Amino acid sequence: MNRFLLTAFSFLFFAVSSIAQSYFNDGLSADFHRERRQELRALMPKNSVAVIFTNPVKNRSNDVDYIFHPNTDFFYLTGFREPNSVLLIFSEAKDFGSISTDEIIYVQPRDPQAEQWNGKRLGVDGVKENLGFEQVFLNSDFGKKPALDLQKFDKILSFNLGKSQEESSSNTSMLEMIEKFKSTSNYPKEISEVTMEMYDLILATEVENSANVAQVIGRYQRTYPEVKKDPILKDFVNADSPEKRMAVKAQIPDSKVNFTALPKMMDQLREVKTAEEIVLLKKAVKISAIGQIEVMKAAKVGMSEREVQGIHEFIYKRYGAESVGYPSIVGGGNNGCILHYIENDLKSIDQRLLLMDLGAEWKGYTADVTRTIPISGKFNEEEKAIYELVLKSQEAGIALCKVGTDFSEIGQVTRQIIDEGLAELGIIKKGERHNYFPHGTSHHLGLDVHDRGGYDALKAGTVLTVEPGIYIPEGSNCDKKWWGIAVRIEDDILVTANGPVNLSSDAPRTVEGIELMMRIPSVLENWVLPELD
């Protein structure tokens, strides 16, 4: 063995050991991911395969890529955080010569030079050792080793691999795997999830029910342009007899690939959090609540939105959170009326409300906490009236977060309270709340800020947000005294058998609690940086 090979071998051995420690401290056990794969397998139809790619590496500009973030479904099932990988799950164990397995993962190879520049890789042996997979192959072997004929499966389950995913990748190995999968699976071209869902609906219908299905598709045509434009769906809706509709049914392209079933299965799996997941979510939320508290202490007239954002995100990093779960929203005054305002470029927040919607990401799981505070330290009369109306609405919504409550009921109740309250204040007539409360009240929370899950009856272990808001931009059709007021209050709620648990309750959310917190001195008060030229 020459000196170069000996050095490379030593490097790889040391690196695998180093990576192993980071994976062991990743917050979720290999058993967690293995059990999730088994749960997915139990939902799959017989003789089917699920093909799940992680995200591609995306280019920021020139030779700089964005920081890689794995596809959350892929991570949920594997615990693997590296790019250029794909997971295959079989509904039943399949024989490949001397190999019999119900799952295969393909990963990028070890590469000392690449790892010197971009960080350690697990490689085939590292994945076997740390993530609990027995059949691990290089991504260059995808489709070749072991020999796999996708056409022997009755169903090929996948997510929609549109052009956007292909074109955004800066690594050819990912593109090659996706292209190989498409070519060997007879992957349907230029079709959206909702269009495929309509195709599935038609394929499942019988002649006597075809008129009802045509009516359903007609309603979708009014909402989805791609459904309206699709020639097969158009002909099915316009057909004037059951026989003609059945003739159109026969024109639907024959493909074993389905990318509507797998998302629904993942919704079902990810909706209810395990004890391991709840530990991580609680940590993310705790850190985010502390960020809100410290900004309340530090806030003062003349601060910039970016300084406020920086305090939040510094606290996240101080506690070891790897990132933010989504772009931070920090809106002073009228900027708070922009629901997803992320410019955060107002240089001086003067005598206004400050809306702060941020969340730390802890080991993949994200918080989502919003507080609205008066930058001066005290709410004025109009601000207080709007704030307390939003708080009343939110408290009613949180109280509904119980096992068995229909998800939509939370939104209905919060909207009704805000509609009635705005009418009482003379800002609107009843029924016009959508002008100032245009968004939904709740969403699931987990690996994604808008996490997977169903929207039916709440279950124990579900984590969701409750976030009503009122936004009255300048120039609104109401008294000018209300202009520029934007209030959103958002908390992260765990549904339990004993009722709702507010995970973000550490951050004050009453008028009195916020004003009291803002009177407490900040540790940042004496931190003075040098002036810039």
N, C-alpha and C positions, 0 to 999 in steps of 0.2 A: 504494500500500500504506500503510494508516494505521499510526500508531505502535504500536497494540496488536498488529496482525498482524506487524509487523516484529519486535517484541520476542518474540512467541511463536515466530516462525520461527527467530530467533537462538537462543532457548532450546532448541528441539528439535534444531537442528543441533549445538549444543555437547553436549547430553545424549547424542545418538547416539554421538558421538565418545568421550565418557567411558565409556559403557556398553561400547562395543566393546573398550576396553582391558581391562575387567574380564572380559569373556568370553574374550579371547585368553589371559588368565592363569588360566583356569579348570581347567587340568590335563589336559583331554582335547581333542583336536583336532576340528575339524568333520569331518575325514575319518573319525575313529573312529566318530562317530555315523552318518555316511552308510554306512559299511561294515556297521554293525549292522542298518540298515534293509534293506540289500541281502541280508544273510543271512536276515533274517526273511522277506523276499519269496520267497526260494528255498524256504522251508519251507511256504509257503501253497499251498492247492489252487488249481487253475486257476479263473479267473473269480471271485475272492474279493476281499473288502476287509476290512482290519483297521481298526477304529475305536477309538482309544486316547485317553481323556481323561486330563488331569492331575488331581491332587487338587483338591478344592474348598477355598476358604478357610473355616476353621472358627472359629466364634465362641467366645471364652472367657467373656465376660460383658459385658452391656450393649453399649457401643460399642467394646470391645477384642477384637480377634481374636488367635488364636494365631499365632505366627510361621509363615509359610507354608513348607511343605516339599513339593516336587513329587512326584508319583507316580514311583517309581523306574524303572518300565518306560518311562514317557513320557520321563523324563530320559535314560535309556540310549539311546533311539532318536533323541533330538533335541538334547540339551545345553541345553534351554530350561528356565529356572528360574521362569518367571512363571505365575501362575494363569490360570484362565478360558481354557484352550486345549485344542484337540483335534487329533490327528494322524490322517490317513487314508493308509493304504498299500494300493496296488492290486497284485494279483499280476502283472498285466501293465499296460503303459501304456494309458490310456484317453483317448479323444478327446472333448473338450468344445468343440465349435466350432473356434475357432482355437487352442485349447490342447490339447496332448497331454502327459500326465504320468503318472507312476506313484506320485505322492505329493502331498498337499496338507496344509498346516498352517494352522489358524485361530488367531489371537492377539488379545489385547486391544489397543485403539487407544492411540496416544499421547494424553496428557491432561495439559497443563501444571499444572492445578490439583491433580489427583490425585497427580501426581509430586512436587509441592511438599510434600505431606503424607506420602506413603507410598513415595517412591523412584522412581528412573528406570525407564522401560519401553523396550524395544527397538522395539516397533511393527513394522509390516509391513516397512519398508525396513531396519530394523536386523536383523531376522531373516534377510532375504535376504542382507545384507552379511556377517553374522558366522557364521551357522549353516549356510549352504550350501543353503538351500531356494530353489527357483525360483518355486514357486507358493505364495504366502502371501496370506491374506485375513483380513479382520477377523472376529472371532467372531460379529458380528451378521449376517454373510453366510452363516453355516453353513446348509447345505441349500438355499441360493438361488444362490450364486455360487461356482463354476459350478453350473449346474443338475445335480443328481445324483439319479438314481432308484435307490435301494438295492435295489429289488425286481428289478433286472436282473442282480444278482449271484447266483451259485449258493450262495455261503456268505458270511455276514456275521460276522466274527470279532470278539469283544469280550470284555471282562472283565465279571463280574457287577456290574451297576449297581443294587444293591438300594436300598431306601428310605433306608437309613442314610446313603448318600452324598448323596442328594438333600436330605434334611432337615438335613444338617450344614452345608450351604453357606450362607455369608452374602452371596453375590453372585448377583443374579438372572440375569446373563448365562450363568453356568455352568448354572443350573437350566434355563434356556430351551434351551440346546444339548442337554442330556441328554434333556429332554422331546421335543424335535424328533426326535432320533435314535430314541427309543423309538416314537414314533408313526409314523415313516416306515419303520421296519424290521420292524414287527410283532413287537416285542420281547416275549418270553414273560413273563407276570406270575407273581409269587409262586412262584418255583422256585429251588432251590439248585443249586450246582455239582454236588454228588454226585447229586442227582435227575436232572439233565440227563445226567450221565455214565451213569446206569442206562438212561435213555431211549436214548442213543446205542448202548449195548450191545444193547438189544432191537432197535433198527432195523437193526443189522448182522447179526443172527442169522437163520438159516434154520430151517425147521420141524424138521429132524432134530436141531438143536442147542439147541432152545428149553428143554428140560428142564435142561440144564447151566446155561444162563443164569439160569433161575429159582432154581437152587440158589445161585448167586453172589449174586443180589439178596437172597435170604433171609438170607445171612450179613451183608450190609450192613444189613438191617433190624434186626439185633440191636445194631448200633452207632450207626446214624444215625436219630433219631426222625423226621426228615422223610421218609426213605425208607419207614419203617414206616407212616406216615400217608398217603402218597400213594395215592389210590384206584386209579390205573392200575397202579402197581407191585404193589399189594396183589392186584389181580385177576390179574395175570400170574403171581405166585407161587402163588396158590391155584387156578389153572386146572388141571383134571385131565386135559387132553389137549393134544397139539400144536396141534390145530385151534383150540381155545379160546384158547390163548396167541397164535396168529396173529391171532385176532379182536381180542384186546386190543391187540396191536401196532398195528392199524389206528386205534386211538383216540388214539394219541400226537399231540398238537397239531402241525400243520404249521407250522414256522417255519424260516426260513433262518438265523436268529441262533444262534450257538453260542458259549458262553463257557466251554467246557472245553478246546478245542483251543489257543487262544491262550496261556493260562498254561503249557501243556506246551511250546509252542514257545519261550517266553521262558525257561523252566527250562533248555532245551537251550542257548540262546545265552549265558545269563549264568553258567552253571556254570563254564566255563573262562575265566579272566581273560587279557586281552591284556597285553603288556608295559607299555602305558600305564597300565592299571588296577593292575598290581602295584606300580608306582612309587608310586601314591597310597595303596594299602593299606599299603605298608611305612612310609610317612610317618605315617599314622594310628596304626599299631601302635607305632612308635618313640616317638612322643609319649606314648602311653598307658603304655608301659613306664617312661619317665622319671617319669611321675606316680606309679607304684607305688614306684619307687626313692626319690623325695623324701618320700613318706609314711613309708616305712620309717625314714628318717633322723629325721623329725620326730615320729613317734608317741611318745606318752607316756601313762601312766596319768592318767585324768581328762579326756582329750580327749573331745569330743562327736563323734557320727557326722557331723553336719553340717560340723564343722570339717574332718574328714578328707575329706569330699566336696568341700569348698571348695578344699582344697589341690590335689586332682586337677584340678578344673575350672579353677582359676587357671592351672595349668601348661598345660592345653590352650589356653587363650586367649593365654597368653604366647607360645606358638609360632605363634599365628595360626589355630588350628583354629576352624571356624565354630560348632561345637556339640558336644554329646555324641551318640553314635549311638543311644542308648536311655537311659531313666531310670537314673541311677546307683544301684547297690546297695551300701550300706555297712552291714553288720550286725555289731554287737558282741555276743559271747556268744550267748545263745539266739536273738537276732534273726537270726543267720546261718543258722538252721535254716529260715527262711522263704525259699523259693527266689527269689522275685521281690520281696524286701523293699525298698521304695523310700521308706518314711516317713523313715528316717534321722533319727529324732528322739530317740534316746537321748542324754541330756545328759552322761553320764560313763561312759566305757568303763573299767571297773576290773578289772584282773587277769583278763582274758578274751582269747580269740581274737578277731581282727577280720577278717571276710571282706569283701573289696573287689572288686566286679565292675563294671568301668567301661570305657568306650571312647570315644576321641576320634573325631570325624567330620572328615575332611580332604577338602575338595572333593567331598563327597557320599559318600565311602567311609568305612566305620566299622571300628574295631578292636573287640575283645572280649577283654579280659585280666582274669583273676582271680588274686589272691594272697590268702593267709590268713596273718596274722602274729600273734605274741603281743604284746599291747599293752605288756607289761612288758619286752619285749626278749628273753625266753627262754622256750622251750616247756617245760611241765612233762612228766612222764613219760607221762601219758595223752594229752595233746595231741600229743606227739611220735610216739607209737605210731600214732595215727589219721592224722597227717599223712604219715608215711612209707609207710603203706599206700596212701593216695591217690596219692602220688607214684609208687610202684611201679606202680600201675594205669595212671597217665597215661603213664609212660615206655613201657610196653608198647603202649599205644594209639598214641602218636606213632610208634613204630617200624614200625607197620603202615601208615602213611600213604604208601604207594607206589603207583605206577601198576599198576592191575589188581586191587588189593585191593577186596573188596566192602565197601561202606560199612558194612553191618551188622556186619561182623566186628570192627570197632573196638569197638563197644558190647558185643558178646558177650565179648570177651577182658577188657575192663576190668571188666565186671560179675562175671565169674568170679573174678578176682583179689580183688576186694573181698568177694565172698561168702565165699571161703575164708579170707581174712584176718580178717574179723569173727568167723567161727566159731572160729578159732584163739585169738582174744582172749577168747572166751567171751561175746561180746555177743549173738550169734544162734546158731541152729542152721543148718546148711547149707541153702541154698535160700530164706532169709528176708532176703536183702540188700535187697529192695525196700522194706523198712520204713525203711531208712536211706540208701538210694541210689535214689530214686524217678524220676529223670529220665534222658533219653538222654545219650549221651556227646559227640556231635558234631553240628554243623550247618554249612552253607555260610556264607561270610562275604563281604561285598562292599558294594554300595549299601545293602543292608539287613543288620541284624545277624543275622537269620535269613534268609539270602539265598536266591534262587532256585537251583535245581539239582536234578539227579536223585540218587537214592539207590541207585545200582548200583555198577559198578566205578569206582574213582577214576581220574582222568585227569590228565596233566601240565597244570599251570596252574590246578588246583583249589585254592582256599584254604578251609580248614575249621578248626573249633575241635576241641580234645580237652580235655574238662572233666569228669572224674569227680569225685565228691564223696561225703562221708559227713556226715550230719546227725543228731544224737542229741538231740532236744529234751528239755527237762525233763519228768519224769514218764514217760520211756520204760521199757519192760519189760527193764531191765538194771541192773547195778550203778550206784549214784548217782554214782560217780566219773567216769562217762562223760557225765553229763548236761550239756547246754549246749555240747557240743563240735560245731562245724560247720566243716568244711574243704572247700574247693573249690579246685582248681588248674586254670587254664584258659590255654592257649596257642593262638596263631594259626599254623597250619601251612600252608606252601606245598608242594604236591606237585610234584616235578620228576622228570625222567627219571633223575636220580641219587639219588633218595630224598627224604625229608622235610627241609624247612628250617624251623626254628622262628623265626618272625619276631619273637617276643616274648621271646627268650632273654636279652635284656639285663636283665630284671627277675629277680632271684634267686628260685629256687624250691626249693632244698634247705634243710634245717634249718640247716646250717652257714652257707650263703650269706646267708640272711635274718638270722640272729642277728648275723653280721658286719656287714652293711649297717646294721643298727639301732644299732650302736655308733659309726657315723660321725656327727659333729656335723652338724646341719641349719643351713642359712642362715637359717631362720626362728626360730632359738632366741632371738635378741635382738630380734625384732619384737614389741614390746609396744604394744597398743592401749589407749586410755584406758578407764577403767571407766565403765559406764553407771549412771545413777541407778536 
